[in-house]
């Protein structure tokens, strides 16, 4: 993915992944968000093209903590401005943000600005990458575009020493759940986010 592809990624996200807090914050915020995957050394941003037209994309990370730290260090104020602009005109969204996310986000920013203390040596954790978002245009569904994006991400993650990939999808997304199962991902018990929304975790051992 290149900078010129970001507006298309935003459009595909809004069309194919229409729910969620980031979508409610608007296209400007989503654009800023996707730019972080272009600059982070721990991120992967792929597009699929058909005859020169972008028909799908995937973004993820090979190291979630490193990508989060990079985003906070480089893009926090741009994201904050874009988010604040959306919140100013959406009182109900502002109230939900203050209730469910504000304190956690502030803690995350503070933690990212302070070096982590040394910790005792523990058993080495499994290196895990995260598939954050994938979307494919309706016109090319079932043509192998999504599978090519996921498999490309898995190959890149393997090169970077990642041993396992993780993602979440909605329990009502039967097509998505079936898609990941066909690609060899393992389904895990349902989890809920801070809004109480249920998600189905999947993992893939590389």
Backbone as JSON, one array per atom type, in Angstrom:
{
  "sequence": "XXXXXXXXXXXXXXXXXXXXXXXXXXXXXXXXXXXXXXXXXXXXXXXXXXXXXXXXXXXXXXXXXXXXXXXXXXXXXXXXXXXXXXXXXXXXXXXXXXXXXXXXXXXXXXXXXXXXXXXXXXXXXXXXXXXXXXXXXXXXXXXXXXXXXXXXXXXXXXXXXXXXXXXXXXXXXXXXXXXXXXXXXXXXXXXXXXXXXXXXXXXXXX",
  "N": [[0.84, -1.19, 0.0], [0.48, 2.23, -0.8], [0.72, 5.8, -0.14], [-1.12, 7.05, -1.83], [-3.04, 5.11, -2.04], [-4.53, 5.13, 0.25], [-7.07, 6.6, 0.47], [-8.73, 4.85, -1.01], [-8.56, 2.55, 0.54], [-9.85, 3.48, 2.83], [-12.42, 3.87, 1.79], [-13.11, 1.22, 1.07], [-13.01, 0.08, 3.59], [-15.08, 1.44, 4.94], [-17.26, 0.58, 3.43], [-17.23, -2.23, 3.58], [-16.71, -2.86, 6.22], [-18.62, -1.65, 8.09], [-19.31, -1.02, 10.74], [-18.27, -0.01, 14.05], [-16.06, 1.84, 16.22], [-13.98, 3.39, 15.06], [-14.91, 3.83, 12.46], [-17.1, 5.42, 13.0], [-15.8, 7.71, 13.77], [-15.13, 8.91, 11.43], [-14.01, 9.59, 7.97], [-11.66, 11.09, 7.81], [-10.28, 10.49, 10.18], [-10.0, 7.71, 9.82], [-8.33, 7.71, 7.58], [-5.98, 8.85, 8.63], [-5.4, 6.86, 10.46], [-4.86, 4.62, 8.8], [-2.57, 5.51, 7.56], [-0.64, 5.14, 9.5], [0.12, 2.5, 9.23], [1.7, 2.59, 7.04], [4.04, 3.79, 7.77], [5.08, 2.52, 9.98], [7.63, 0.34, 11.14], [6.93, -2.13, 12.06], [4.63, -2.88, 10.85], [2.36, -4.16, 8.33], [1.12, -3.49, 5.16], [-0.95, -4.17, 2.64], [-2.1, -4.22, -0.77], [-4.51, -5.32, -3.2], [-4.6, -5.5, -6.65], [-6.48, -5.21, -9.65], [-6.19, -5.13, -12.98], [-4.96, -2.64, -12.67], [-6.59, -1.38, -10.85], [-7.41, -0.86, -7.47], [-8.67, -3.42, -5.57], [-8.84, -4.57, -3.13], [-7.58, -4.77, 0.26], [-5.22, -5.24, 2.96], [-4.26, -4.83, 6.31], [-1.93, -5.13, 8.96], [0.13, -6.23, 11.73], [3.48, -7.16, 12.57], [4.47, -7.07, 15.03], [2.7, -6.23, 17.59], [2.95, -4.56, 19.87], [5.22, -2.99, 19.26], [4.28, -1.71, 16.96], [2.13, -0.28, 18.03], [3.51, 1.44, 19.78], [5.03, 2.9, 17.94], [2.96, 4.2, 16.58], [1.89, 5.81, 18.6], [4.14, 7.41, 19.19], [4.67, 8.73, 16.73], [2.26, 9.52, 15.48], [0.27, 10.3, 17.25], [-0.79, 12.88, 17.81], [-1.87, 13.8, 15.41], [-3.84, 11.83, 14.98], [-5.31, 12.31, 17.29], [-6.26, 14.92, 16.85], [-7.86, 14.53, 14.56], [-9.72, 12.73, 15.6], [-10.82, 14.27, 17.69], [-12.08, 16.31, 16.29], [-14.18, 14.93, 15.09], [-15.54, 14.09, 17.38], [-16.41, 16.49, 18.47], [-18.65, 17.24, 17.02], [-20.4, 15.24, 17.51], [-22.12, 14.59, 20.03], [-23.2, 12.3, 21.36], [-21.38, 10.36, 20.66], [-19.1, 11.37, 21.83], [-19.77, 11.13, 24.54], [-19.86, 8.34, 24.79], [-17.21, 7.74, 24.19], [-15.85, 8.97, 26.34], [-16.82, 7.45, 28.41], [-16.01, 4.81, 27.86], [-13.43, 4.71, 26.7], [-11.6, 6.9, 27.02], [-10.01, 7.08, 29.43], [-8.45, 4.74, 29.21], [-7.04, 5.2, 26.81], [-5.52, 7.44, 27.47], [-3.89, 6.35, 29.48], [-2.47, 4.56, 27.9], [-1.02, 6.3, 26.23], [0.6, 7.57, 28.12], [2.09, 5.36, 29.08], [3.48, 4.68, 26.76], [5.21, 6.79, 26.49], [7.06, 6.53, 28.45], [10.03, 4.78, 29.25], [10.06, 1.22, 29.34], [10.35, -0.63, 32.38], [13.04, -2.77, 33.46], [12.5, -6.27, 33.42], [12.1, -9.45, 35.11], [13.69, -12.36, 33.75], [11.75, -14.35, 31.7], [9.91, -17.2, 30.46], [10.19, -17.44, 26.95], [7.82, -15.7, 25.09], [5.39, -16.67, 22.58], [5.96, -15.37, 19.41], [3.75, -13.16, 18.1], [1.75, -12.03, 15.47], [-0.65, -9.62, 14.21], [-3.59, -9.6, 12.36], [-5.2, -6.92, 11.33], [-7.18, -5.56, 9.7], [-9.09, -6.44, 6.84], [-10.36, -6.12, 3.59], [-12.37, -6.62, 0.72], [-13.41, -5.74, -2.52], [-16.81, -5.96, -3.54], [-17.19, -6.78, -6.17], [-15.26, -8.59, -6.83], [-15.43, -10.72, -5.15], [-14.97, -14.04, -3.91], [-13.03, -14.69, -5.73], [-10.53, -15.31, -5.0], [-9.03, -13.2, -4.05], [-9.03, -12.25, -1.36], [-7.89, -14.48, -0.06], [-5.35, -14.47, -1.24], [-4.31, -12.08, -0.21], [-4.28, -12.63, 2.59], [-2.55, -14.85, 2.66], [-0.26, -13.66, 1.62], [0.33, -11.85, 3.67], [0.87, -13.7, 5.73], [3.21, -14.91, 4.73], [5.01, -12.73, 4.76], [5.0, -12.17, 7.5], [6.17, -14.52, 8.47], [8.78, -14.29, 7.48], [9.64, -12.25, 9.11], [9.97, -13.52, 11.49], [7.68, -14.13, 12.92], [5.57, -16.29, 14.74], [2.95, -16.93, 15.11], [-0.29, -15.91, 14.06], [-2.98, -13.62, 14.73], [-6.44, -12.76, 14.82], [-9.64, -11.03, 14.89], [-13.1, -11.5, 14.38], [-16.57, -10.77, 13.67], [-19.19, -12.61, 15.33], [-21.49, -12.93, 13.85], [-20.63, -12.89, 11.32], [-20.69, -15.04, 9.23], [-19.7, -15.78, 6.73], [-17.13, -14.73, 6.81], [-16.0, -16.15, 8.99], [-16.1, -18.77, 7.98], [-14.39, -18.43, 5.81], [-11.85, -17.96, 7.03], [-11.51, -20.37, 8.38], [-11.31, -22.13, 6.23], [-8.84, -21.4, 5.31], [-7.22, -22.47, 7.19], [-7.13, -21.38, 9.74], [-7.6, -21.36, 13.31], [-10.48, -21.45, 15.29], [-11.52, -19.78, 18.31], [-12.93, -19.52, 21.69], [-15.65, -17.2, 22.2], [-15.1, -13.68, 22.72], [-15.42, -10.48, 24.42], [-15.44, -6.96, 23.71], [-14.56, -3.65, 25.01], [-16.9, -2.28, 24.69], [-18.74, -4.19, 25.06], [-19.27, -5.68, 22.86], [-19.43, -8.73, 21.04], [-16.77, -10.87, 19.86], [-15.14, -13.14, 17.65], [-12.24, -14.89, 18.19], [-9.47, -15.81, 16.12], [-6.67, -17.89, 15.35], [-3.54, -18.54, 13.71], [-1.04, -20.79, 13.34], [2.25, -20.45, 12.29]],
  "CA": [[0.0, 0.0, 0.0], [1.15, 3.51, -0.84], [-0.1, 6.88, 0.38], [-2.22, 7.31, -2.75], [-4.05, 4.06, -1.9], [-5.24, 5.26, 1.52], [-8.5, 6.9, 0.31], [-9.44, 3.65, -1.44], [-8.66, 1.68, 1.72], [-10.9, 4.05, 3.68], [-13.71, 3.57, 1.15], [-13.38, -0.21, 1.21], [-13.28, -0.17, 5.01], [-16.43, 1.93, 5.28], [-18.26, -0.22, 2.72], [-17.23, -3.65, 3.97], [-16.6, -2.96, 7.68], [-19.33, -0.4, 8.38], [-19.54, -0.75, 12.15], [-17.07, 0.14, 14.85], [-15.8, 3.2, 16.71], [-13.15, 4.11, 14.11], [-15.76, 4.25, 11.35], [-17.91, 6.52, 13.5], [-14.97, 8.92, 13.86], [-15.09, 9.55, 10.12], [-12.99, 9.24, 6.98], [-10.38, 11.75, 8.11], [-9.61, 9.69, 11.2], [-9.61, 6.44, 9.21], [-7.17, 7.96, 6.73], [-4.82, 8.99, 9.52], [-5.15, 5.54, 11.04], [-4.2, 3.76, 7.81], [-1.21, 6.01, 7.3], [0.31, 4.6, 10.48], [0.61, 1.23, 8.74], [2.68, 2.85, 5.98], [5.28, 4.3, 8.35], [5.56, 1.68, 11.09], [8.47, -0.78, 10.73], [6.33, -3.37, 12.54], [3.32, -3.02, 10.21], [2.27, -4.66, 6.96], [-0.02, -2.89, 4.48], [-0.97, -4.76, 1.31], [-3.27, -4.0, -1.61], [-4.69, -6.21, -4.33], [-5.01, -4.75, -7.82], [-6.98, -5.92, -10.82], [-6.09, -4.22, -14.12], [-4.58, -1.33, -12.19], [-7.58, -0.84, -9.9], [-7.34, -1.48, -6.15], [-9.91, -4.15, -5.28], [-8.79, -5.13, -1.78], [-6.42, -4.39, 1.06], [-5.02, -5.88, 4.26], [-3.26, -4.22, 7.18], [-1.68, -5.88, 10.19], [1.42, -5.94, 12.34], [4.32, -8.29, 12.94], [4.75, -6.87, 16.46], [1.62, -5.3, 17.96], [3.45, -3.57, 20.83], [6.09, -2.06, 18.54], [3.45, -0.88, 16.08], [1.39, 0.66, 18.88], [4.45, 2.46, 20.26], [5.33, 3.76, 16.79], [1.78, 5.03, 16.31], [1.82, 6.83, 19.65], [5.27, 8.34, 19.06], [4.7, 9.51, 15.49], [0.97, 9.94, 14.93], [-0.79, 10.46, 18.26], [-1.46, 14.18, 17.79], [-2.7, 13.82, 14.21], [-5.02, 11.01, 15.27], [-6.1, 12.98, 18.32], [-6.97, 16.06, 16.24], [-8.91, 14.01, 13.69], [-10.75, 12.17, 16.47], [-11.48, 15.34, 18.44], [-12.97, 17.01, 15.35], [-15.4, 14.11, 14.96], [-16.25, 14.06, 18.66], [-17.03, 17.79, 18.74], [-19.96, 17.36, 16.36], [-21.18, 14.04, 17.83], [-22.17, 14.53, 21.5], [-23.43, 10.95, 21.85], [-20.13, 9.63, 20.47], [-18.2, 11.89, 22.86], [-20.15, 10.53, 25.82], [-19.43, 6.94, 24.78], [-15.75, 7.74, 24.25], [-15.44, 9.3, 27.71], [-17.23, 6.36, 29.29], [-15.4, 3.5, 27.59], [-12.1, 4.68, 26.11], [-10.71, 8.03, 27.3], [-9.02, 6.76, 30.46], [-7.54, 3.71, 28.7], [-6.17, 5.81, 25.81], [-4.55, 8.29, 28.17], [-2.91, 5.47, 30.11], [-1.62, 4.03, 26.84], [-0.1, 7.35, 25.8], [1.6, 7.75, 29.19], [2.99, 4.2, 29.09], [4.33, 4.7, 25.57], [6.2, 7.86, 26.6], [8.0, 6.17, 29.53], [10.7, 3.51, 28.96], [9.6, 0.09, 30.15], [11.35, -1.08, 33.35], [13.58, -4.12, 33.25], [11.68, -7.3, 34.05], [12.8, -10.72, 35.25], [13.7, -13.23, 32.58], [10.67, -15.33, 31.73], [9.86, -18.05, 29.28], [9.99, -16.64, 25.76], [6.46, -15.82, 24.56], [5.26, -16.93, 21.15], [5.88, -14.13, 18.64], [2.42, -13.15, 17.49], [1.34, -10.9, 14.64], [-2.09, -9.35, 14.24], [-4.27, -9.16, 11.14], [-6.12, -5.91, 11.87], [-8.33, -5.31, 8.83], [-9.03, -6.89, 5.46], [-11.61, -5.86, 2.88], [-12.3, -6.9, -0.71], [-14.54, -5.18, -3.25], [-17.86, -6.94, -3.84], [-17.14, -7.23, -7.56], [-14.27, -9.67, -7.01], [-15.59, -11.71, -4.1], [-14.84, -15.45, -4.28], [-12.08, -14.83, -6.84], [-9.23, -15.61, -4.43], [-8.32, -11.98, -3.68], [-8.84, -12.26, 0.08], [-6.94, -15.54, 0.28], [-4.01, -14.02, -1.65], [-3.87, -11.07, 0.76], [-3.96, -13.29, 3.86], [-1.36, -15.68, 2.47], [0.86, -12.74, 1.49], [0.64, -11.38, 5.02], [1.48, -14.8, 6.46], [4.59, -15.07, 4.24], [5.82, -11.62, 5.28], [5.14, -12.37, 8.95], [7.13, -15.6, 8.68], [10.11, -13.73, 7.23], [9.98, -11.42, 10.26], [10.09, -14.35, 12.68], [6.41, -14.32, 13.62], [5.22, -17.7, 14.86], [1.49, -17.1, 15.16], [-1.1, -14.75, 13.71], [-4.24, -13.53, 15.47], [-7.42, -11.81, 14.31], [-10.98, -11.11, 15.47], [-14.19, -11.2, 13.47], [-17.86, -10.82, 14.35], [-19.84, -13.93, 15.34], [-22.53, -12.98, 12.82], [-19.96, -12.89, 10.02], [-20.53, -16.46, 8.9], [-18.83, -15.91, 5.55], [-15.75, -14.48, 7.25], [-15.55, -17.28, 9.82], [-15.86, -19.88, 7.08], [-13.21, -18.08, 5.02], [-10.62, -18.19, 7.81], [-11.4, -21.81, 8.64], [-10.82, -22.77, 5.01], [-7.42, -21.08, 5.18], [-6.48, -23.18, 8.22], [-7.12, -20.68, 11.02], [-8.32, -22.06, 14.38], [-11.45, -20.62, 16.01], [-11.44, -19.85, 19.77], [-14.16, -19.08, 22.33], [-16.07, -15.82, 22.04], [-14.64, -12.66, 23.65], [-16.16, -9.22, 24.32], [-14.61, -5.78, 23.83], [-14.94, -2.73, 26.08], [-18.29, -1.87, 24.45], [-19.59, -5.35, 25.25], [-19.54, -6.32, 21.58], [-18.75, -10.02, 20.96], [-15.85, -11.12, 18.74], [-14.6, -14.5, 17.57], [-10.8, -14.88, 17.91], [-8.88, -16.87, 15.31], [-5.21, -17.89, 15.3], [-2.91, -19.38, 12.69], [0.36, -21.07, 13.64], [3.04, -20.38, 11.06]],
  "C": [[0.88, 1.24, 0.0], [0.18, 4.59, -0.36], [-1.31, 7.15, -0.51], [-3.34, 6.27, -2.64], [-4.92, 4.23, -0.65], [-6.72, 5.63, 1.34], [-9.32, 5.69, -0.15], [-9.6, 2.67, -0.29], [-9.75, 2.17, 2.66], [-12.27, 3.73, 3.1], [-14.08, 2.1, 1.31], [-13.69, -0.57, 2.66], [-14.71, 0.23, 5.34], [-17.52, 1.08, 4.64], [-18.38, -1.62, 3.28], [-17.15, -3.87, 5.47], [-17.29, -1.74, 8.28], [-19.55, -0.07, 9.85], [-18.21, -0.61, 12.88], [-16.78, 1.6, 15.15], [-14.99, 4.01, 15.7], [-13.97, 4.62, 12.94], [-16.6, 5.45, 11.78], [-17.12, 7.82, 13.62], [-14.73, 9.57, 12.5], [-13.9, 9.19, 9.25], [-11.64, 9.89, 7.28], [-9.6, 10.95, 9.15], [-9.14, 8.37, 10.61], [-8.38, 6.61, 8.33], [-5.9, 8.1, 7.55], [-4.41, 7.64, 10.1], [-4.4, 4.65, 10.05], [-2.8, 4.24, 7.46], [-0.2, 5.45, 8.29], [0.88, 3.26, 10.02], [1.64, 1.4, 7.62], [4.03, 3.26, 6.56], [5.87, 3.41, 9.42], [6.43, 0.54, 10.57], [7.92, -2.13, 11.16], [4.98, -3.63, 11.9], [3.46, -3.57, 8.8], [1.0, -4.06, 6.36], [0.02, -3.35, 3.02], [-2.22, -4.32, 0.55], [-3.32, -5.07, -2.68], [-5.22, -5.37, -5.48], [-5.5, -5.68, -8.93], [-7.04, -4.92, -11.96], [-5.85, -2.78, -13.66], [-5.52, -0.69, -11.2], [-7.48, -1.59, -8.58], [-8.68, -2.12, -5.82], [-9.91, -4.78, -3.88], [-7.55, -4.65, -1.06], [-6.38, -5.22, 2.34], [-4.0, -5.06, 5.03], [-3.13, -5.07, 8.44], [-0.32, -5.51, 10.72], [2.16, -7.24, 12.64], [4.73, -8.21, 14.41], [3.76, -5.8, 16.93], [2.1, -4.2, 18.9], [4.32, -2.54, 20.13], [5.29, -1.15, 17.62], [2.66, 0.14, 16.89], [2.3, 1.79, 19.36], [4.8, 3.43, 19.13], [4.17, 4.71, 16.52], [1.67, 6.15, 17.34], [2.92, 7.87, 19.47], [5.13, 9.27, 17.87], [3.36, 10.16, 15.14], [-0.08, 10.3, 15.97], [-1.53, 11.8, 18.14], [-2.32, 14.33, 16.54], [-3.97, 13.02, 14.39], [-5.92, 11.69, 16.27], [-6.89, 14.14, 17.73], [-8.12, 15.57, 15.37], [-10.06, 13.44, 14.52], [-11.53, 13.24, 17.2], [-12.46, 16.1, 17.55], [-14.28, 16.25, 15.2], [-16.21, 14.14, 16.25], [-16.98, 15.38, 18.93], [-18.42, 17.92, 18.14], [-20.86, 16.16, 16.65], [-21.24, 13.87, 19.35], [-22.36, 13.11, 22.02], [-22.17, 10.09, 21.71], [-19.11, 10.07, 21.52], [-18.5, 11.25, 24.2], [-19.69, 9.08, 25.9], [-17.9, 6.83, 24.87], [-15.27, 7.99, 25.67], [-15.74, 8.14, 28.65], [-16.4, 5.1, 29.1], [-13.92, 3.56, 27.19], [-11.13, 5.74, 26.6], [-9.61, 7.67, 28.3], [-7.99, 5.76, 29.96], [-6.56, 4.31, 27.69], [-5.12, 6.68, 26.47], [-3.48, 7.47, 28.87], [-1.94, 4.92, 29.08], [-0.61, 5.04, 26.36], [0.99, 7.56, 26.84], [2.6, 6.6, 29.2], [3.96, 4.24, 27.92], [5.42, 5.75, 25.67], [7.24, 7.59, 27.69], [8.67, 4.85, 29.2], [10.23, 2.4, 29.9], [10.7, -0.35, 31.12], [11.83, -2.49, 33.0], [12.73, -5.12, 34.02], [12.46, -8.59, 34.16], [12.71, -11.55, 33.98], [12.61, -14.28, 32.72], [10.76, -16.21, 30.49], [9.49, -17.22, 28.06], [8.56, -16.82, 25.23], [6.48, -16.12, 23.06], [5.13, -15.59, 20.43], [4.61, -14.14, 17.81], [2.2, -11.88, 16.69], [-0.17, -10.77, 14.63], [-2.56, -8.91, 12.86], [-5.37, -8.2, 11.6], [-7.36, -5.74, 11.02], [-8.05, -5.89, 7.44], [-10.38, -6.61, 4.82], [-11.38, -6.06, 1.39], [-13.56, -6.36, -1.36], [-15.53, -6.28, -3.63], [-17.73, -7.54, -5.24], [-16.17, -8.38, -7.78], [-14.33, -10.69, -5.87], [-15.53, -13.13, -4.68], [-13.93, -15.66, -5.5], [-10.66, -15.09, -6.32], [-8.43, -14.4, -3.97], [-8.01, -11.96, -2.18], [-7.81, -13.29, 0.51], [-5.52, -15.13, -0.08], [-3.46, -12.98, -0.68], [-3.45, -11.71, 2.08], [-2.69, -14.12, 3.74], [-0.11, -14.82, 2.29], [1.3, -12.21, 2.84], [1.34, -12.46, 5.83], [2.93, -15.01, 6.03], [5.49, -13.97, 4.79], [6.06, -11.78, 6.77], [6.17, -13.46, 9.25], [8.56, -15.1, 8.5], [10.58, -12.9, 8.42], [10.03, -12.21, 11.57], [8.83, -14.53, 13.49], [6.05, -15.8, 13.6], [3.72, -17.97, 14.85], [0.83, -15.79, 14.75], [-2.42, -14.8, 14.46], [-5.15, -12.52, 14.78], [-8.73, -12.0, 15.06], [-12.0, -10.78, 14.39], [-15.51, -11.36, 14.21], [-18.49, -12.19, 14.28], [-20.93, -14.06, 14.3], [-21.95, -12.97, 11.41], [-19.66, -14.34, 9.62], [-19.6, -16.66, 7.72], [-17.37, -15.73, 5.95], [-15.2, -15.64, 8.07], [-15.23, -18.49, 8.95], [-14.62, -19.68, 6.24], [-11.93, -18.4, 5.77], [-10.44, -19.67, 8.12], [-10.86, -22.54, 7.41], [-9.34, -22.52, 4.79], [-6.58, -21.69, 6.3], [-6.39, -22.48, 9.56], [-7.98, -21.45, 12.03], [-9.22, -21.09, 15.14], [-11.33, -20.85, 17.52], [-12.73, -19.31, 20.38], [-14.39, -17.58, 22.22], [-15.47, -14.91, 23.12], [-15.45, -11.38, 23.43], [-15.21, -8.04, 24.49], [-15.16, -4.85, 24.9], [-16.34, -2.17, 25.89], [-19.27, -3.0, 24.68], [-19.9, -6.09, 23.97], [-18.77, -7.64, 21.49], [-17.88, -10.14, 19.71], [-15.37, -12.57, 18.82], [-13.1, -14.43, 17.28], [-10.42, -16.08, 17.02], [-7.36, -16.76, 15.4], [-4.74, -18.83, 14.2], [-1.45, -19.56, 13.08], [1.14, -21.17, 12.34], [4.17, -21.42, 11.07]]
}
